[in-house]
Amino acid sequence: MELHDVWFVLIAVLWIGYFFLEGFDFGVGVLTKLLARNRPEKRVLINTIGPVWDGNEVWLLSAAGATFAAFPEWYATLFSGFYLPLLLILVCLIVRGVAFEYRAKRPEESWQRNWETAIFWTSLLPAFLWGVAFANIVRGVKIGSDLEYVGNVADLLNPYALLGGLVTLSLFTFHGTVFVGLKTVGDIRERARKLALRVGLVTAVLALVFLLWTQADKGDNTSLVALIVAVASLAAALGAAQVGREGWAFALSGLTIVAAVAMLFLVLFPNVMPSSLNADWSLTVTNASSSPYTLKIMTWCAGIATPIVLLYQGWTYWVFRKRIGTHHIADAAH
């Protein structure tokens, strides 16, 4: 296997890790409006991801940085063609981080309510837009003979991409709902389990249509295996949630994300951005990659740094593994 193929796989792993981890904390952000009934419950939801949300975003930085270094042509075309949606995602992530930090700085109800509203919208919008972006990458976009994007924002808002956005939004919300069931106690845990069933059924319908559409259009036997794993995992996650096995439900909803994203990268390879105008103008792992020497240096660096990051993040989740509830909130008024 060539080094550019290895780095395509590594970048796929980074995006899978990002969607697995950031997916549930996007979902928790959405649940601050859908599940929480009062301020203490909103605090409980926010506290479930408080120690880990910023660490989850490291995976996005790593994926973007790896793409820039390993496939600079892909990075340039992607960020120029998808400039507005990616800028909106970036703004949302910035505001979201500020909202987590500033929400409790003042006791006024209006102050906290406004930041909680910001958390909801800056969780919902990226969850939707990431699906739109990746669906467009898989579907193919208008790339010209100079390997530059020649379309406009309206071209990105096609039915397949919009369905992809709804799939990621619903899937991340379901993932977040089972995470809340795993991390909380009391009434909010029971309501999270019931909501997980409703959200999961909607997710199952949307995901099945999207994945079958993808398989029919671009799939092969390998992607079919990933599709089957994704569908089976989602069905099993619903069953686990129904009987109150939150740990299994969370693991299986995570496996659904892993299999679904893996399927998208499987149907994409060896392209990294297919051209919908002419297949010969597509960006591939070959014509979009850096030099072999650059990839070799990156491989050594990744081999040293990646285990350290994984160990540290795993330790963080272990330290903050206990369940919490409203009775753990020191001042229920805030």
C-alpha positions as CSV (number, residue, x, y, z in Angstrom):
1,M,0.0,0.0,0.0
2,E,1.3,3.4,-1.0
3,L,1.8,6.1,1.7
4,H,-1.0,8.3,0.1
5,D,-3.4,5.3,0.5
6,V,-2.3,5.0,4.1
7,W,-3.0,8.6,4.8
8,F,-6.4,8.4,3.1
9,V,-7.2,5.6,5.6
10,L,-5.8,7.7,8.5
11,I,-7.8,10.7,7.6
12,A,-10.9,8.5,7.4
13,V,-10.1,7.2,10.9
14,L,-9.7,10.8,12.2
15,W,-13.1,11.8,10.8
16,I,-14.7,8.7,12.2
17,G,-13.3,9.5,15.6
18,Y,-14.5,13.0,15.4
19,F,-18.0,12.1,14.4
20,F,-18.2,9.4,17.1
21,L,-17.0,11.7,19.9
22,E,-18.3,15.1,18.8
23,G,-21.5,13.5,17.6
24,F,-22.8,12.7,21.0
25,D,-21.9,16.1,22.4
26,F,-23.6,17.8,19.5
27,G,-26.6,15.6,20.4
28,V,-26.4,16.7,24.0
29,G,-26.4,20.3,22.9
30,V,-29.6,19.7,20.8
31,L,-31.2,18.0,23.8
32,T,-30.9,21.1,26.0
33,K,-34.1,22.2,24.2
34,L,-35.7,18.8,23.5
35,L,-35.1,17.0,26.8
36,A,-34.4,19.4,29.6
37,R,-37.4,20.8,31.4
38,N,-35.7,23.4,33.7
39,R,-32.4,25.0,34.4
40,P,-31.0,22.3,36.7
41,E,-31.7,19.7,34.0
42,K,-29.9,21.9,31.4
43,R,-27.0,22.1,33.7
44,V,-26.9,18.4,34.1
45,L,-26.9,17.9,30.3
46,I,-24.1,20.4,29.9
47,N,-22.1,18.9,32.7
48,T,-22.2,15.5,31.1
49,I,-20.0,16.8,28.3
50,G,-18.3,19.6,30.2
51,P,-15.0,17.8,30.8
52,V,-14.7,16.3,27.3
53,W,-16.3,18.5,24.6
54,D,-13.1,20.5,23.9
55,G,-11.0,17.4,23.8
56,N,-13.4,15.9,21.2
57,E,-12.7,18.9,18.9
58,V,-9.0,17.9,18.8
59,W,-10.1,15.2,16.3
60,L,-11.4,17.9,13.9
61,L,-8.2,19.9,14.2
62,S,-6.2,16.7,13.5
63,A,-8.3,15.7,10.5
64,A,-8.1,19.2,9.0
65,G,-4.3,19.4,9.7
66,A,-3.7,16.0,8.3
67,T,-5.7,16.8,5.1
68,F,-3.7,20.0,4.7
69,A,-0.4,18.3,5.0
70,A,-1.1,15.0,3.2
71,F,-3.5,16.2,0.5
72,P,-3.0,19.9,0.0
73,E,-4.9,20.0,-3.3
74,W,-7.9,18.4,-1.6
75,Y,-7.7,20.8,1.3
76,A,-7.5,23.9,-1.1
77,T,-10.3,22.8,-3.3
78,L,-12.5,21.7,-0.3
79,F,-12.1,24.9,1.7
80,S,-12.5,27.2,-1.4
81,G,-15.6,25.4,-2.7
82,F,-17.2,24.8,0.6
83,Y,-16.1,28.2,2.1
84,L,-19.5,29.5,3.4
85,P,-20.7,26.3,5.0
86,L,-17.3,25.6,6.6
87,L,-17.1,29.2,7.8
88,L,-20.5,28.8,9.4
89,I,-19.4,25.6,11.1
90,L,-16.3,27.4,12.4
91,V,-18.3,30.3,13.7
92,C,-20.7,27.9,15.4
93,L,-17.8,26.0,17.1
94,I,-16.3,29.3,18.3
95,V,-19.6,30.6,19.7
96,R,-20.4,27.1,21.2
97,G,-17.1,27.1,23.1
98,V,-17.7,30.6,24.4
99,A,-21.2,29.6,25.5
100,F,-20.0,26.7,27.6
101,E,-17.4,29.0,29.3
102,Y,-19.5,32.1,29.8
103,R,-22.9,30.7,30.6
104,A,-22.3,30.5,34.3
105,K,-20.3,33.7,34.6
106,R,-23.4,35.7,35.6
107,P,-26.5,34.7,37.6
108,E,-29.2,36.6,35.6
109,E,-31.7,34.2,34.0
110,S,-31.7,36.1,30.7
111,W,-27.9,35.8,30.4
112,Q,-27.9,32.1,31.0
113,R,-31.0,31.5,28.8
114,N,-29.3,33.3,25.9
115,W,-26.1,31.2,26.1
116,E,-28.2,28.0,26.4
117,T,-30.0,29.0,23.2
118,A,-26.6,29.5,21.6
119,I,-25.5,26.0,22.7
120,F,-28.6,24.5,21.1
121,W,-28.2,26.3,17.7
122,T,-24.4,25.9,17.5
123,S,-24.8,22.2,18.1
124,L,-27.7,21.7,15.7
125,L,-26.2,23.6,12.7
126,P,-22.8,21.9,12.6
127,A,-24.5,18.5,13.0
128,F,-26.6,19.2,9.9
129,L,-23.9,21.0,7.9
130,W,-21.3,18.2,8.3
131,G,-23.7,15.8,6.7
132,V,-24.4,18.2,3.8
133,A,-20.6,18.6,3.3
134,F,-19.7,15.0,3.3
135,A,-22.7,14.0,1.1
136,N,-21.6,16.5,-1.5
137,I,-18.0,15.2,-1.4
138,V,-19.2,11.6,-2.0
139,R,-21.8,12.6,-4.6
140,G,-19.3,14.8,-6.6
141,V,-19.1,18.5,-7.1
142,K,-18.3,20.8,-10.0
143,I,-14.5,20.6,-10.3
144,G,-13.0,22.0,-13.5
145,S,-10.0,21.0,-15.6
146,D,-7.7,23.1,-13.4
147,L,-8.9,21.0,-10.4
148,E,-10.7,24.0,-8.8
149,Y,-14.3,24.2,-7.7
150,V,-16.4,26.0,-10.2
151,G,-19.8,25.7,-8.7
152,N,-21.7,27.8,-6.1
153,V,-23.3,27.4,-2.8
154,A,-26.7,26.6,-4.3
155,D,-25.1,23.5,-6.0
156,L,-24.4,22.1,-2.5
157,L,-28.1,22.2,-1.5
158,N,-29.2,19.3,-3.6
159,P,-31.6,16.6,-2.3
160,Y,-28.9,14.0,-1.6
161,A,-26.8,16.4,0.4
162,L,-29.8,17.8,2.4
163,L,-30.8,14.2,3.2
164,G,-27.2,13.6,4.4
165,G,-27.5,16.6,6.7
166,L,-30.8,15.2,8.2
167,V,-29.1,11.9,8.7
168,T,-26.1,13.3,10.6
169,L,-28.4,15.6,12.7
170,S,-30.8,12.8,13.7
171,L,-28.0,10.2,14.2
172,F,-25.9,12.6,16.4
173,T,-29.1,13.4,18.4
174,F,-29.8,9.7,18.9
175,H,-26.2,9.2,19.9
176,G,-26.4,12.0,22.4
177,T,-29.7,10.8,23.8
178,V,-28.3,7.3,24.6
179,F,-25.2,9.1,26.1
180,V,-27.4,11.1,28.4
181,G,-29.1,7.9,29.5
182,L,-25.7,6.4,30.2
183,K,-24.4,9.4,32.1
184,T,-27.4,10.5,34.2
185,V,-29.7,9.2,37.0
186,G,-33.3,9.9,38.0
187,D,-36.2,11.2,35.9
188,I,-34.0,12.7,33.2
189,R,-32.5,9.3,32.5
190,E,-35.9,7.7,32.0
191,R,-37.0,10.4,29.7
192,A,-33.8,10.2,27.7
193,R,-34.5,6.4,27.2
194,K,-38.0,7.1,25.9
195,L,-36.8,9.9,23.7
196,A,-34.0,7.7,22.3
197,L,-36.6,5.3,20.9
198,R,-38.5,8.0,19.1
199,V,-35.4,9.7,17.7
200,G,-33.9,6.4,16.8
201,L,-36.9,5.4,14.7
202,V,-36.7,8.6,12.7
203,T,-32.9,8.1,12.4
204,A,-33.4,4.6,11.1
205,V,-35.7,5.7,8.3
206,L,-33.5,8.6,7.2
207,A,-30.3,6.6,7.4
208,L,-31.7,3.6,5.6
209,V,-32.8,5.7,2.6
210,F,-29.5,7.7,2.5
211,L,-27.3,4.6,2.7
212,L,-29.3,2.7,0.2
213,W,-29.2,5.7,-2.2
214,T,-25.4,5.8,-1.7
215,Q,-25.0,2.1,-2.3
216,A,-27.1,2.1,-5.4
217,D,-25.3,5.1,-6.9
218,K,-21.6,4.4,-6.0
219,G,-21.4,1.3,-3.8
220,D,-19.7,-2.1,-4.2
221,N,-19.5,-5.3,-2.1
222,T,-17.2,-3.7,0.5
223,S,-19.4,-0.7,1.0
224,L,-22.4,-3.1,1.2
225,V,-20.8,-4.8,4.2
226,A,-20.4,-1.4,5.9
227,L,-24.1,-0.6,5.1
228,I,-25.3,-3.9,6.7
229,V,-23.2,-3.2,9.8
230,A,-24.5,0.3,10.1
231,V,-28.2,-0.8,9.8
232,A,-27.8,-3.8,12.1
233,S,-26.0,-1.7,14.7
234,L,-28.7,1.0,14.7
235,A,-31.4,-1.7,15.1
236,A,-29.5,-3.3,17.9
237,A,-28.9,0.1,19.6
238,L,-32.7,0.7,19.5
239,G,-33.3,-2.6,21.1
240,A,-30.7,-2.0,23.8
241,A,-32.1,1.4,24.6
242,Q,-35.6,0.0,24.9
243,V,-34.5,-2.5,27.6
244,G,-32.4,0.1,29.5
245,R,-29.0,-1.2,28.5
246,E,-27.5,2.3,28.0
247,G,-23.9,1.1,27.7
248,W,-24.7,-1.3,24.9
249,A,-27.0,1.3,23.2
250,F,-24.2,3.9,23.3
251,A,-21.6,1.5,21.9
252,L,-23.9,0.3,19.2
253,S,-25.0,3.9,18.2
254,G,-21.3,4.7,18.0
255,L,-20.7,1.6,15.8
256,T,-23.5,2.9,13.5
257,I,-21.6,6.2,13.1
258,V,-18.3,4.3,12.5
259,A,-19.8,2.0,9.8
260,A,-21.8,4.8,8.1
261,V,-18.8,7.1,7.8
262,A,-16.6,4.2,6.8
263,M,-19.0,3.4,4.0
264,L,-18.8,7.0,2.7
265,F,-15.0,6.8,2.6
266,L,-15.1,3.3,0.9
267,V,-17.3,4.6,-1.9
268,L,-15.1,7.7,-2.2
269,F,-11.8,5.9,-2.6
270,P,-9.6,6.3,-4.7
271,N,-11.1,9.8,-5.2
272,V,-11.0,12.4,-2.5
273,M,-13.3,14.8,-4.4
274,P,-15.0,13.5,-7.5
275,S,-15.8,15.9,-10.3
276,S,-19.4,15.8,-11.4
277,L,-18.4,17.5,-14.7
278,N,-15.7,15.0,-15.9
279,A,-14.3,12.0,-14.1
280,D,-10.8,12.9,-15.4
281,W,-11.0,16.1,-13.4
282,S,-11.5,14.4,-10.1
283,L,-9.1,14.8,-7.2
284,T,-7.6,11.5,-6.3
285,V,-5.3,10.1,-3.6
286,T,-2.6,10.3,-6.3
287,N,-3.0,13.7,-7.9
288,A,-3.9,15.5,-4.7
289,S,-1.3,14.2,-2.3
290,S,2.0,15.6,-1.0
291,S,5.4,14.2,-1.9
292,P,6.4,10.8,-0.6
293,Y,9.1,12.4,1.6
294,T,6.5,14.6,3.3
295,L,4.1,11.7,3.9
296,K,7.0,9.6,5.3
297,I,7.8,12.3,7.9
298,M,4.1,12.7,8.8
299,T,3.8,9.0,9.3
300,W,6.6,9.0,11.9
301,C,5.1,12.0,13.7
302,A,1.7,10.4,13.7
303,G,3.1,7.1,15.0
304,I,4.6,8.9,18.0
305,A,1.9,11.4,18.8
306,T,-1.3,9.4,18.2
307,P,-0.9,6.8,21.1
308,I,-0.2,9.7,23.5
309,V,-3.4,11.5,22.5
310,L,-5.5,8.3,22.7
311,L,-4.2,7.4,26.1
312,Y,-4.8,10.9,27.5
313,Q,-8.3,11.1,26.1
314,G,-9.2,7.7,27.3
315,W,-7.9,8.6,30.8
316,T,-10.2,11.7,30.7
317,Y,-13.3,9.7,30.0
318,W,-12.3,7.2,32.7
319,V,-12.0,9.9,35.3
320,F,-15.3,11.5,34.5
321,R,-17.2,8.2,34.0
322,K,-19.7,8.5,36.9
323,R,-23.4,9.3,36.4
324,I,-24.8,12.7,37.5
325,G,-28.2,14.1,38.3
326,T,-30.0,17.2,39.4
327,H,-29.1,16.4,43.0
328,H,-25.5,16.9,42.2
329,I,-26.1,20.6,41.2
330,A,-24.9,22.7,44.1
331,D,-27.2,25.6,43.4
332,A,-30.4,24.5,41.7
333,A,-31.4,28.1,41.0
334,H,-28.7,28.4,38.4
